[in-house]
Amino acid sequence: MNKAATSKNFALIGAAGYIAPRHMRAIKDTGNNLVAALDPFDSVGIIDSFFPNADFFIEPERFDRHLDKIRRSGKEMIDYVSICSPNFLHDAHIRLALRNDAHAICEKPLLLNPWNLKGLEDIENQTGLKIYNVLQLRHHPSIIALKKKFDAMPDDKMHDIQLTYITSRGKWYFYSWKGDIRKSGGVVTNIGIHFFDMLSWIFGKVQSSTVHVAHANKSAGHIQLEKANVTWMLSLDSNDLPKKAVENNQTTYRSILVDNEEIEFSGGFTDLHTMSYKDILSGGGYGIKDASNSIEIAHMIRNQKPVGKRGDFHPYL
């Protein structure tokens, strides 16, 4: 190979999306190279800020062909494919990566439906390649400190958690794939899955779930984990923002109360993708088994019938 031993070659799927620049920056900041990128939309000038020499494709067939030609040449091999495409395409794009002898680094959610996890595990075992999921909240210093704190507590103690995440979105959102629950998994998956991953990482697997409200722009409910009762609300509606957020001209509000104590994690988000990449490239990273809990939780919630404002519902309702 012509490349330096320490440098890895990447391809990227979904170059025009919101999250793609964080992956491009992570590839660059870890001293690696983006060789090729794919997106059906050609508004990808952001590539110039990171890898202006990367080949770019708008047709997945030609992109796949390009990776296949590289693989067969044995030169400048693609080591990783970063996947930033719409949620419902992740499964197919992970398979494309492994088919071309590359590891996959996939945005959340790894999959929409938990029964497809076994198929990816089989492909991993057959190829010897790895599938990584970007679970960036696990790298947030405040969340790591929270896990250490509760790991040290008695296993039989149950905690009370209130999760609130409101991130305003305009009309465009509901015309895009993100507004189609069949493609995105709805608000529970699209904006909530990282929080469900983080909470189950710290407080254990889900035991039961109740959904109080399920709309296109918001959802709320209650889940019981092994060591916590979680009352949660996720919303895209700016009308749900608390007064203090409105007064400060904030369009996003996130809050986690654990046993009535606020967990401060409003900052520290900008470098989490780079930290995730460093972890993967150093032999760590989170894989299929790590991603499974949050996928199961989101799928369960998505398929439950809302009961209305009964029982332990979120106070914002």
C-alpha positions as CSV (number, residue, x, y, z in Angstrom):
1,M,0.0,0.0,0.0
2,N,1.1,3.6,-0.7
3,K,-0.5,5.1,2.4
4,A,1.4,5.5,5.7
5,A,0.9,2.6,8.1
6,T,-0.8,4.8,10.6
7,S,-3.3,6.4,8.2
8,K,-6.6,4.8,7.3
9,N,-8.7,5.3,4.2
10,F,-12.4,6.1,4.6
11,A,-15.5,6.3,2.3
12,L,-18.6,8.1,3.5
13,I,-22.3,7.7,2.7
14,G,-24.6,10.6,3.3
15,A,-22.3,13.6,2.6
16,A,-25.0,16.2,2.4
17,G,-26.7,15.4,5.7
18,Y,-26.6,17.4,8.9
19,I,-24.3,15.0,10.8
20,A,-21.8,14.4,7.9
21,P,-19.5,17.3,8.8
22,R,-18.9,15.9,12.2
23,H,-17.7,12.6,10.6
24,M,-15.5,14.4,8.1
25,R,-13.9,16.4,10.9
26,A,-13.4,13.2,13.0
27,I,-11.7,11.5,10.0
28,K,-9.5,14.6,9.5
29,D,-8.7,15.2,13.2
30,T,-7.6,11.5,13.6
31,G,-5.1,11.9,10.8
32,N,-7.0,9.8,8.2
33,N,-8.2,10.3,4.6
34,L,-11.6,10.5,3.0
35,V,-11.2,8.8,-0.4
36,A,-14.8,8.7,-1.7
37,A,-18.3,10.1,-0.7
38,L,-21.8,9.4,-1.8
39,D,-25.1,11.4,-1.6
40,P,-28.0,11.7,-4.1
41,F,-27.9,15.4,-3.4
42,D,-25.0,17.4,-4.7
43,S,-25.0,20.2,-2.2
44,V,-21.8,18.9,-0.6
45,G,-19.4,21.8,-0.8
46,I,-18.6,21.1,2.9
47,I,-16.3,18.4,1.6
48,D,-13.9,21.2,0.4
49,S,-13.3,22.2,4.0
50,F,-11.9,18.8,4.8
51,F,-11.1,16.6,1.8
52,P,-11.3,18.4,-1.5
53,N,-9.7,15.5,-3.4
54,A,-12.3,13.0,-2.4
55,D,-14.2,11.4,-5.3
56,F,-17.9,12.1,-5.1
57,F,-20.8,10.1,-6.4
58,I,-24.6,10.7,-6.6
59,E,-25.5,7.2,-7.7
60,P,-25.0,4.3,-5.2
61,E,-24.4,1.9,-8.0
62,R,-21.4,3.8,-9.2
63,F,-20.1,4.4,-5.7
64,D,-20.4,0.6,-5.0
65,R,-18.6,-0.1,-8.2
66,H,-15.8,2.4,-7.3
67,L,-15.3,0.7,-3.9
68,D,-15.3,-2.7,-5.6
69,K,-12.6,-1.6,-8.1
70,I,-10.4,-0.3,-5.2
71,R,-10.9,-3.6,-3.4
72,R,-9.9,-5.6,-6.4
73,S,-6.9,-3.4,-7.1
74,G,-5.4,-4.1,-3.7
75,K,-4.1,-0.5,-3.6
76,E,-5.3,2.3,-1.3
77,M,-7.8,0.0,0.2
78,I,-10.9,1.4,2.0
79,D,-10.5,0.6,5.7
80,Y,-13.8,2.1,7.0
81,V,-17.1,3.3,5.5
82,S,-18.8,6.0,7.6
83,I,-22.6,5.9,7.3
84,C,-24.6,9.1,7.7
85,S,-27.6,8.1,5.5
86,P,-31.3,8.1,6.5
87,N,-32.1,5.6,9.3
88,F,-34.0,3.1,7.1
89,L,-31.0,2.7,4.8
90,H,-28.4,1.9,7.5
91,D,-28.8,-1.8,7.2
92,A,-28.2,-1.8,3.4
93,H,-25.3,0.6,3.7
94,I,-23.6,-1.5,6.4
95,R,-23.8,-4.5,4.2
96,L,-22.4,-2.5,1.3
97,A,-19.4,-1.6,3.5
98,L,-18.6,-5.1,4.6
99,R,-19.2,-6.4,1.1
100,N,-16.3,-4.2,0.1
101,D,-14.0,-5.5,2.8
102,A,-14.4,-2.4,5.0
103,H,-15.5,-1.9,8.6
104,A,-18.7,0.1,9.1
105,I,-19.0,3.2,11.4
106,C,-22.7,3.9,11.5
107,E,-24.7,6.8,12.9
108,K,-27.6,6.1,15.3
109,P,-29.7,4.1,15.1
110,L,-27.8,1.1,13.8
111,L,-31.1,-0.4,12.7
112,L,-34.8,0.4,13.1
113,N,-36.0,-3.2,13.9
114,P,-34.2,-5.4,16.5
115,W,-34.8,-8.6,14.5
116,N,-32.4,-7.5,11.9
117,L,-29.5,-7.4,14.3
118,K,-28.9,-11.1,14.0
119,G,-28.3,-10.8,10.2
120,L,-25.6,-8.2,10.8
121,E,-24.0,-10.4,13.5
122,D,-23.8,-13.2,11.0
123,I,-22.1,-11.0,8.4
124,E,-19.6,-9.8,11.0
125,N,-18.8,-13.4,11.8
126,Q,-18.5,-14.4,8.1
127,T,-16.3,-11.5,7.1
128,G,-14.2,-10.9,10.3
129,L,-15.1,-7.2,9.9
130,K,-16.6,-5.0,12.5
131,I,-19.8,-2.9,12.7
132,Y,-19.5,0.1,15.0
133,N,-22.3,2.4,16.2
134,V,-21.6,6.0,17.1
135,L,-23.0,6.2,20.7
136,Q,-21.4,9.6,21.4
137,L,-23.1,10.3,24.7
138,R,-21.0,7.5,26.2
139,H,-18.0,9.7,25.6
140,H,-19.4,12.8,27.3
141,P,-17.5,13.5,30.5
142,S,-20.6,14.3,32.5
143,I,-22.3,11.0,31.4
144,I,-19.1,9.0,32.2
145,A,-19.0,10.6,35.7
146,L,-22.7,9.7,36.1
147,K,-22.1,6.1,35.2
148,K,-19.2,5.8,37.7
149,K,-21.3,7.3,40.4
150,F,-24.2,4.9,40.0
151,D,-22.0,1.9,39.3
152,A,-20.7,2.4,42.8
153,M,-24.1,2.4,44.4
154,P,-26.0,-0.7,45.7
155,D,-27.6,-2.7,42.9
156,D,-31.0,-2.8,44.7
157,K,-31.5,1.0,44.8
158,M,-34.1,2.3,42.3
159,H,-33.6,5.9,41.0
160,D,-36.2,8.3,39.7
161,I,-35.3,10.1,36.4
162,Q,-37.0,12.8,34.4
163,L,-35.7,13.2,30.9
164,T,-36.8,16.3,28.8
165,Y,-35.5,17.0,25.3
166,I,-37.1,19.7,23.2
167,T,-35.4,20.6,19.9
168,S,-37.4,22.9,17.7
169,R,-37.9,21.9,14.1
170,G,-39.7,23.7,11.2
171,K,-42.2,22.5,8.7
172,W,-39.5,21.1,6.4
173,Y,-38.8,18.3,8.9
174,F,-42.1,16.7,8.3
175,Y,-41.7,16.8,4.5
176,S,-38.3,15.1,4.8
177,W,-37.6,11.4,5.5
178,K,-37.2,12.4,9.2
179,G,-40.9,13.1,9.4
180,D,-41.8,9.6,8.0
181,I,-41.9,7.1,10.9
182,R,-41.3,4.2,8.5
183,K,-38.0,5.8,7.4
184,S,-36.8,7.5,10.6
185,G,-38.6,5.6,13.4
186,G,-40.2,8.9,14.5
187,V,-39.1,11.3,17.3
188,V,-38.4,8.4,19.7
189,T,-35.8,7.0,17.4
190,N,-34.6,10.0,15.5
191,I,-33.9,12.3,18.5
192,G,-34.3,10.1,21.5
193,I,-32.3,6.9,20.9
194,H,-29.0,8.4,22.2
195,F,-30.7,9.2,25.5
196,F,-32.3,5.7,25.8
197,D,-28.9,4.2,25.0
198,M,-27.2,6.4,27.7
199,L,-29.9,5.6,30.3
200,S,-29.9,1.9,29.7
201,W,-26.1,1.9,29.7
202,I,-26.1,3.3,33.2
203,F,-29.3,1.9,34.7
204,G,-29.8,-1.4,33.0
205,K,-32.2,-3.1,30.5
206,V,-35.8,-2.1,30.1
207,Q,-38.4,-4.0,32.2
208,S,-41.6,-2.3,31.1
209,S,-42.8,0.7,29.1
210,T,-45.9,2.9,29.0
211,V,-46.5,5.5,26.3
212,H,-48.7,8.5,27.3
213,V,-48.5,10.6,24.1
214,A,-47.4,9.7,20.6
215,H,-47.6,12.4,17.9
216,A,-45.6,13.2,14.8
217,N,-43.8,16.0,16.6
218,K,-43.7,14.8,20.2
219,S,-43.8,11.6,22.3
220,A,-43.8,11.0,26.1
221,G,-44.0,8.1,28.4
222,H,-42.5,6.0,31.2
223,I,-40.0,3.2,31.2
224,Q,-38.8,1.1,34.0
225,L,-35.1,0.0,33.8
226,E,-33.4,-2.4,36.1
227,K,-32.2,0.4,38.4
228,A,-34.4,3.4,37.5
229,N,-37.9,4.6,36.7
230,V,-37.7,7.1,33.8
231,T,-40.4,9.6,32.9
232,W,-39.5,11.0,29.5
233,M,-40.6,13.6,26.9
234,L,-39.2,14.2,23.5
235,S,-40.5,17.1,21.4
236,L,-39.9,19.1,18.2
237,D,-42.5,21.7,19.1
238,S,-41.1,25.1,20.2
239,N,-44.3,25.7,22.1
240,D,-43.1,23.0,24.6
241,L,-39.9,25.0,25.5
242,P,-39.8,26.2,29.1
243,K,-40.1,29.9,29.9
244,K,-36.4,30.2,30.8
245,A,-35.4,28.7,27.4
246,V,-37.6,31.1,25.5
247,E,-36.3,34.1,27.5
248,N,-32.8,33.1,26.6
249,N,-33.7,32.7,22.9
250,Q,-32.8,29.0,23.1
251,T,-34.4,26.7,20.4
252,T,-33.2,23.5,22.2
253,Y,-33.7,22.5,25.8
254,R,-32.3,19.3,27.4
255,S,-32.6,18.2,31.0
256,I,-32.0,15.1,33.0
257,L,-33.1,15.0,36.6
258,V,-31.8,12.1,38.6
259,D,-33.4,11.8,42.1
260,N,-34.4,15.5,41.7
261,E,-30.8,16.5,40.9
262,E,-30.1,18.2,37.6
263,I,-27.3,16.5,35.5
264,E,-25.4,19.2,33.7
265,F,-24.4,18.2,30.2
266,S,-25.5,21.2,28.1
267,G,-22.0,21.6,26.7
268,G,-19.2,19.3,25.5
269,F,-21.0,17.9,22.4
270,T,-18.8,19.3,19.7
271,D,-15.9,16.8,19.9
272,L,-17.8,13.6,20.7
273,H,-17.6,12.2,17.2
274,T,-13.9,12.7,17.1
275,M,-13.7,10.9,20.5
276,S,-15.8,8.1,19.1
277,Y,-13.5,7.7,16.1
278,K,-10.4,7.8,18.3
279,D,-11.9,5.0,20.5
280,I,-12.7,2.9,17.4
281,L,-9.3,3.4,15.8
282,S,-7.5,2.5,19.0
283,G,-9.3,-0.9,19.2
284,G,-12.3,0.1,21.2
285,G,-15.7,1.3,19.9
286,Y,-19.3,0.2,20.5
287,G,-20.8,-2.6,18.4
288,I,-24.0,-4.5,17.7
289,K,-24.5,-5.8,21.2
290,D,-24.0,-2.3,22.7
291,A,-26.6,-0.8,20.3
292,S,-29.2,-3.5,20.9
293,N,-30.8,-2.1,24.1
294,S,-31.7,1.3,22.7
295,I,-33.0,-0.3,19.5
296,E,-35.3,-2.6,21.4
297,I,-36.5,0.3,23.7
298,A,-37.3,2.6,20.7
299,H,-39.0,-0.2,18.8
300,M,-41.1,-1.1,21.8
301,I,-42.2,2.5,22.4
302,R,-42.9,3.0,18.7
303,N,-45.4,0.1,18.6
304,Q,-47.2,0.8,21.8
305,K,-50.7,2.4,22.0
306,P,-50.7,5.6,23.9
307,V,-52.8,5.6,27.2
308,G,-53.2,9.3,27.6
309,K,-52.3,11.2,30.8
310,R,-52.6,8.4,33.2
311,G,-50.2,7.3,36.0
312,D,-46.6,8.6,36.1
313,F,-46.6,11.0,33.1
314,H,-44.2,13.8,32.4
315,P,-45.1,17.1,34.0
316,Y,-44.7,19.0,30.8
317,L,-47.9,17.3,29.5
